Amino acid sequence: MVDPASLANQPAPGRESGSCTLCCKVYDNPEVGRVAGSWCQHCLPGRSCKIYPDRPGECRDFFCLWMTQGSSARNGGRTRRASS
């Protein structure tokens, strides 16, 4: 039997973050010295992460609601994002 908790931090089939970088702004991340509301210094907003292959564990382990549950809140980078 599958433990539901083990699925909470896994992307839904076929989901990729694409060019969305909103998580690089809206969450605190002490590993990179960033507070919520400011862009991470490694982020290229709306494009990607400059250190993606070597990103911190907190970034590597995070998947937003759209990624994990297929919410229609965001459609794979086709909706508007905060950019400032």
C-alpha positions as a Python dict, from the first residue, in 0.01 Angstrom:
ca = {
    (1, 'M'): (0, 0, 0),
    (2, 'V'): (124, 349, -87),
    (3, 'D'): (175, 589, 202),
    (4, 'P'): (2, 919, 103),
    (5, 'A'): (270, 1117, 287),
    (6, 'S'): (533, 979, 50),
    (7, 'L'): (349, 1134, -245),
    (8, 'A'): (318, 1483, -96),
    (9, 'N'): (661, 1588, -218),
    (10, 'Q'): (657, 1429, -562),
    (11, 'P'): (560, 1595, -889),
    (12, 'A'): (242, 1471, -1053),
    (13, 'P'): (302, 1273, -1372),
    (14, 'G'): (395, 1499, -1661),
    (15, 'R'): (443, 1809, -1445),
    (16, 'E'): (753, 2026, -1478),
    (17, 'S'): (810, 2376, -1343),
    (18, 'G'): (923, 2503, -1682),
    (19, 'S'): (997, 2874, -1668),
    (20, 'C'): (801, 2939, -1348),
    (21, 'T'): (1027, 3081, -1076),
    (22, 'L'): (766, 3212, -833),
    (23, 'C'): (886, 2982, -553),
    (24, 'C'): (1217, 3172, -579),
    (25, 'K'): (1037, 3477, -441),
    (26, 'V'): (742, 3381, -223),
    (27, 'Y'): (909, 3151, 33),
    (28, 'D'): (1181, 3205, 292),
    (29, 'N'): (1498, 3011, 216),
    (30, 'P'): (1768, 3049, 480),
    (31, 'E'): (2004, 2823, 281),
    (32, 'V'): (2049, 3106, 30),
    (33, 'G'): (1986, 3392, 274),
    (34, 'R'): (1655, 3496, 121),
    (35, 'V'): (1336, 3613, 287),
    (36, 'A'): (986, 3584, 141),
    (37, 'G'): (906, 3866, -98),
    (38, 'S'): (1253, 3909, -244),
    (39, 'W'): (1400, 3726, -541),
    (40, 'C'): (1674, 3475, -473),
    (41, 'Q'): (2011, 3601, -596),
    (42, 'H'): (2042, 3284, -807),
    (43, 'C'): (1708, 3330, -985),
    (44, 'L'): (1657, 3454, -1337),
    (45, 'P'): (1290, 3554, -1289),
    (46, 'G'): (1058, 3388, -1538),
    (47, 'R'): (1343, 3184, -1683),
    (48, 'S'): (1538, 2956, -1449),
    (49, 'C'): (1785, 2914, -1165),
    (50, 'K'): (2151, 2996, -1228),
    (51, 'I'): (2261, 2716, -993),
    (52, 'Y'): (1987, 2462, -1073),
    (53, 'P'): (2215, 2152, -1086),
    (54, 'D'): (2370, 2253, -752),
    (55, 'R'): (2066, 2417, -588),
    (56, 'P'): (2022, 2384, -210),
    (57, 'G'): (1829, 2092, -61),
    (58, 'E'): (1534, 2312, 36),
    (59, 'C'): (1492, 2414, -328),
    (60, 'R'): (1549, 2060, -455),
    (61, 'D'): (1286, 1916, -219),
    (62, 'F'): (1015, 2177, -280),
    (63, 'F'): (726, 2119, -522),
    (64, 'C'): (436, 2366, -536),
    (65, 'L'): (70, 2268, -529),
    (66, 'W'): (46, 2282, -908),
    (67, 'M'): (339, 2040, -937),
    (68, 'T'): (209, 1790, -681),
    (69, 'Q'): (-167, 1796, -712),
    (70, 'G'): (-236, 1926, -1056),
    (71, 'S'): (-424, 2233, -933),
    (72, 'S'): (-551, 2457, -1212),
    (73, 'A'): (-407, 2756, -1023),
    (74, 'R'): (-119, 2768, -1269),
    (75, 'N'): (-99, 2611, -1613),
    (76, 'G'): (264, 2515, -1670),
    (77, 'G'): (401, 2865, -1712),
    (78, 'R'): (110, 3001, -1914),
    (79, 'T'): (-27, 3233, -1643),
    (80, 'R'): (94, 3569, -1515),
    (81, 'R'): (358, 3575, -1243),
    (82, 'A'): (489, 3833, -1001),
    (83, 'S'): (805, 3979, -1148),
    (84, 'S'): (907, 4261, -921),
}
